Amino acid sequence: MWVSIYHGSTPFTLSVILIDTLLAPFLVPLSLRLFIGSNVQVDSWGMMQDLLLMVAIPAIAAMALNQFSGGKMKQRLSPKLAPFSKIALMVVVCANSSKVSPFIRHMTPLLFAVAGTMLLIAISGYCFGWVAALILKQKRDLIVSMTFSSGMRNISAGAVIAAAYFPSEVMFPVMIGTLFQQILAATFAQLMTKRYGTGEEAT
């Protein structure tokens, strides 16, 4: 949504989402092993099936439609399907956020620290994406796409994975990210607009 609004590269963004989704079942256990030093038994095949169903197959279908229609399909379907996609996202988030309610009602210093850490991680994601695009000397559309792709989190997929494969405590940092996600996206969108313009002249 944000990449489309600010005239980034939609095909590039969908490709990043697809690759990220396919790697998630392997990177999640590996990152836990590297950063926490513990082996976590995760049903990688089950997680991959869920992610394929939720993210990869829709992303492939979207890329195929965009490619075969020369970008016209997006202009026709996006305005009509946008409300339904937002409603679906809200339903998924609300359905999975019930596990977080005990933590929200009884916030502790540790949970506040976790929330602060999530905010810093979210900010760093946008910064890393923007800096990487500058280092690679990309054009405006790819700078926008790389910034949003690095900073945004797939909350719906993250919520489903956390609810299905991890204890309820894992849901807190996943869901707390929703508090910062859209605000940070809007903030960085404004910064990029001031720096590179709206990009409407390229459309």
C-alpha positions as CSV (number, residue, x, y, z in Angstrom):
1,M,0.0,0.0,0.0
2,W,2.7,2.5,1.0
3,V,4.9,1.7,-1.9
4,S,2.0,2.1,-4.3
5,I,0.9,5.5,-2.7
6,Y,4.4,6.9,-2.9
7,H,5.2,5.5,-6.4
8,G,7.8,2.9,-5.6
9,S,8.4,-0.3,-7.5
10,T,5.5,-2.7,-6.8
11,P,7.1,-5.7,-8.7
12,F,10.3,-5.3,-6.7
13,T,8.4,-5.0,-3.4
14,L,6.3,-8.1,-4.2
15,S,9.5,-10.0,-5.1
16,V,11.0,-9.0,-1.7
17,I,7.9,-10.2,0.1
18,L,7.9,-13.5,-1.7
19,I,11.6,-14.2,-1.0
20,D,11.3,-13.1,2.6
21,T,8.3,-15.5,3.0
22,L,10.1,-18.5,1.5
23,L,13.1,-17.9,3.8
24,A,11.2,-17.2,7.0
25,P,10.8,-20.9,8.1
26,F,14.5,-21.3,7.9
27,L,15.6,-17.9,9.2
28,V,13.4,-17.8,12.3
29,P,15.0,-20.9,13.9
30,L,18.4,-19.9,12.7
31,S,18.1,-16.3,14.2
32,L,16.9,-17.7,17.5
33,R,19.9,-20.0,17.6
34,L,22.3,-17.2,16.8
35,F,20.9,-14.5,19.0
36,I,19.5,-16.5,21.9
37,G,21.6,-19.6,21.7
38,S,18.8,-22.0,22.0
39,N,17.4,-24.6,19.7
40,V,13.7,-24.1,19.0
41,Q,11.7,-27.0,17.5
42,V,9.6,-25.4,14.7
43,D,7.5,-27.2,12.2
44,S,9.3,-25.6,9.2
45,W,7.2,-27.4,6.6
46,G,3.9,-26.5,8.4
47,M,5.1,-22.9,8.7
48,M,6.1,-22.8,5.0
49,Q,2.7,-24.1,4.0
50,D,0.9,-21.4,6.0
51,L,3.2,-18.7,4.6
52,L,2.8,-20.0,1.1
53,L,-1.0,-19.9,1.5
54,M,-1.1,-16.5,3.1
55,V,1.7,-14.6,1.3
56,A,3.6,-16.4,-1.4
57,I,0.8,-17.6,-3.6
58,P,-1.1,-14.3,-3.5
59,A,2.2,-12.4,-4.2
60,I,3.0,-14.7,-7.2
61,A,-0.6,-14.2,-8.5
62,A,-0.3,-10.5,-8.2
63,M,3.1,-10.4,-10.0
64,A,1.7,-12.5,-12.8
65,L,-1.4,-10.4,-13.3
66,N,0.7,-7.2,-13.2
67,Q,3.2,-8.6,-15.7
68,F,0.6,-10.0,-18.2
69,S,-1.6,-6.9,-18.0
70,G,1.3,-4.4,-18.4
71,G,0.3,-2.9,-15.0
72,K,-3.3,-2.2,-16.0
73,M,-4.8,-4.8,-13.7
74,K,-3.4,-3.0,-10.7
75,Q,-5.2,0.2,-11.7
76,R,-8.5,-1.6,-12.2
77,L,-8.5,-3.9,-9.2
78,S,-6.6,-1.9,-6.5
79,P,-9.3,0.7,-5.8
80,K,-12.0,-2.0,-5.6
81,L,-10.1,-4.5,-3.5
82,A,-8.4,-2.1,-1.1
83,P,-11.3,-1.8,1.4
84,F,-11.6,-5.6,1.6
85,S,-7.8,-6.1,2.2
86,K,-7.9,-3.5,5.0
87,I,-10.9,-5.3,6.6
88,A,-9.2,-8.7,6.3
89,L,-6.0,-7.3,7.9
90,M,-8.0,-5.9,10.8
91,V,-9.8,-9.3,11.3
92,V,-6.5,-11.2,11.3
93,V,-4.8,-8.8,13.8
94,C,-7.8,-8.7,16.1
95,A,-8.3,-12.5,16.1
96,N,-4.6,-13.0,17.0
97,S,-4.2,-10.1,19.4
98,S,-6.5,-11.6,22.1
99,K,-3.4,-13.5,23.4
100,V,-1.8,-10.1,24.2
101,S,-4.6,-8.7,26.3
102,P,-3.2,-10.1,29.6
103,F,0.1,-8.4,29.0
104,I,-1.5,-5.0,28.0
105,R,-3.7,-5.0,31.1
106,H,-0.6,-5.7,33.4
107,M,2.2,-3.7,31.8
108,T,5.6,-4.1,33.6
109,P,8.9,-2.3,33.3
110,L,10.1,-5.3,31.2
111,L,7.2,-5.0,28.8
112,F,7.8,-1.3,28.4
113,A,11.4,-2.1,27.7
114,V,10.3,-4.6,25.1
115,A,8.0,-2.0,23.5
116,G,10.8,0.5,23.4
117,T,13.2,-2.0,21.8
118,M,10.5,-2.8,19.2
119,L,10.3,0.9,18.3
120,L,14.1,1.1,17.9
121,I,14.1,-2.0,15.7
122,A,11.3,-0.6,13.6
123,I,13.1,2.7,13.1
124,S,16.4,1.0,12.3
125,G,14.7,-1.1,9.6
126,Y,13.6,2.0,7.6
127,C,17.0,3.5,8.1
128,F,18.9,0.4,6.9
129,G,16.7,0.1,3.8
130,W,17.2,3.8,2.9
131,V,21.0,3.7,3.5
132,A,21.3,0.4,1.5
133,A,19.5,2.0,-1.4
134,L,21.7,5.0,-1.3
135,I,24.9,2.9,-1.1
136,L,23.7,0.9,-4.1
137,K,22.9,4.2,-5.9
138,Q,19.3,3.2,-6.7
139,K,16.7,5.4,-8.4
140,R,13.8,7.0,-6.4
141,D,11.3,4.2,-7.0
142,L,13.7,1.6,-5.6
143,I,14.7,3.8,-2.7
144,V,11.0,4.0,-1.7
145,S,10.6,0.3,-2.1
146,M,13.7,-0.7,-0.2
147,T,12.9,1.7,2.6
148,F,9.4,0.4,3.1
149,S,10.3,-3.2,2.5
150,S,13.0,-3.0,5.2
151,G,10.9,-1.1,7.7
152,M,7.4,-2.6,7.4
153,R,6.5,-5.8,9.1
154,N,4.0,-8.3,7.8
155,I,2.0,-8.2,11.1
156,S,-0.8,-10.6,9.9
157,A,1.7,-13.3,8.9
158,G,3.8,-12.7,12.1
159,A,0.7,-12.9,14.3
160,V,-0.4,-16.2,12.7
161,I,3.1,-17.7,13.0
162,A,3.5,-16.5,16.6
163,A,0.1,-17.8,17.6
164,A,0.6,-21.2,15.9
165,Y,4.2,-22.0,16.7
166,F,5.3,-20.0,19.8
167,P,4.1,-19.3,23.4
168,S,1.7,-16.4,24.0
169,E,4.6,-14.2,25.3
170,V,5.9,-14.0,21.7
171,M,2.7,-12.3,20.6
172,F,3.5,-9.2,22.6
173,P,6.4,-7.8,20.6
174,V,4.6,-8.9,17.3
175,M,1.4,-7.0,18.1
176,I,3.1,-4.0,19.8
177,G,4.7,-3.4,16.5
178,T,1.3,-2.3,15.1
179,L,1.4,0.7,17.3
180,F,4.5,2.1,15.5
181,Q,4.2,0.6,12.0
182,Q,1.8,3.1,10.3
183,I,3.1,6.1,12.1
184,L,6.7,5.4,11.2
185,A,5.7,4.6,7.6
186,A,4.0,8.0,7.3
187,T,7.0,9.7,8.9
188,F,9.5,8.2,6.5
189,A,7.2,8.7,3.6
190,Q,7.2,12.4,4.3
191,L,11.0,12.5,4.7
192,M,11.4,10.7,1.3
193,T,8.9,13.1,-0.3
194,K,10.8,16.1,0.9
195,R,14.1,14.6,-0.4
196,Y,13.0,13.1,-3.7
197,G,9.6,14.6,-4.5
198,T,6.3,12.7,-4.9
199,G,7.3,10.6,-7.9
200,E,4.1,11.5,-9.7
201,E,6.0,12.9,-12.7
202,A,7.2,9.4,-13.4
203,T,3.7,7.9,-13.7
